[in-house]
Amino acid sequence: MRFIFKTAYDQDIRLFQHGGQMFWYGLLGVALLAAPFALSEYVLSQLHFICIYAIVGLGLMLLVGYTGQISLGHAAFLAVGAYTEALLQAAGVPFVVSISCAALFSAAVGLIVAIPALRLKGIYLAIATIAFNVIVEEIITRWESLTGGNQGKLLKPIELFGYKLTSGASFYYVCLALTVLCCLALINLLRSPTGRAFVAIRDSEISASCLGINLARYKAMSFALSAALTGIGGALYAHKVTFISPEQFTLVQSIEMVTIVIIGGIGSLHGAVLGAAFIIMLPQGISIAKGWLPEAIPQVGLQSVVFGLVLVGFIIFEPYGLYGRWLKIRTYFDVFPFYRRGTFRRQRTYLRSERLR
């Protein structure tokens, strides 16, 4: 078992808390960098989607997991980022500028959504975000002169500093670099006063307000940052699929994004990445299992049924998600044989101020 004795503030804000973390993350980094040389094109393509969905999951995790705001309409921000990237690329704007504009425009749209939704919470906020998703989907369908409507938009390969990234390996490194940058940005944000304000709002809005935290300001900021990250994921998604249309940004896509957060583990950046990997790998596992199932079992809609069962199973049996399960396993081996089953028991009593609602 590892004990860390902190004697300076710098130790508390250090990126790696001890040498073990540096070793394992370094080993993971080497494996990810070497992946294009060892994996097939198909597996590498799945890694593209994992990186893209990890960025989207990080954005939604900031809003849902760290600020406590529910959103069932994040596919709209994904669409905003994707169409912004498509339009700017068609206009000849360099990729670095276009993806930055996709993030900024998505953040601006996030602010527009956040302002009227500041007084909403719980199920009412979820309904408002669903309505926003439907509105955006209708806009990109009807505004044919700009978005192409149901005919969609085609995208060319990314051109970076004069080089066209036509190979899967080059696009993978772009996705990986942006995923790492987004992770580092959120890690530093959450250790700042702004990140601590987000967590305070999540835990108790009444207590946070009493501490002097401007709820409207920080909620709007959380929506904007979450939308910006989702816009970056949308720009990369557009380049990955090379063709975008309104059917790709429906309510089902929004629910799938929320599933990433729930399965990965709410309130954990690791959970966003693990949830993205699980969501991408599960359909592949279902496709493999279909060949072993008896013919009596209908295979139409099987993927939706499995997704629903997995989501319900996590909510009931493992509410802390995949990362929470890993923490339990690690803690078990750290304190064996003194592990107690109630170590991670969910809190059932709340602050007196919370009962006033």
Summary of the structure (lengths in Angstrom):
residues: 357
radius of gyration: 21.3
end to end distance: 42.3
largest distance: 67.0
contacts: 1126
relative contact order: 0.15
helix: 73%
strand: 3%
